[in-house]
Amino acid sequence: MSYAYQGEFNDEVNADFANWLNEKLNALLQEADPVLCEYVTTMVANRKTMGEMSSDLAEFFGEKEREEFISSL
């Protein structure tokens, strides 16, 4: 299985990830919806596989953007 994030989450990692996530979503979607940010953070923290995340994020991204986004996690 290929997980999006292999490390451990702590306050510093959470803050860094939140900043990175906001920048990435702004670049791909021209906005960083707080609900989408929380959803992605929860999926990563819960060790969703990249395949599961791709399926779960299908309604938010086009296929190309979704694959680009997930591969960058």
Secondary structure, 3 states (H helix, E strand, C coil): CCECCCCCCCHHHHHHHHHHHHHHHHHHHCCCCHHHHHHHHHHHHCCCEHHHHHHHCCCCCCHHHHHHHHHHC
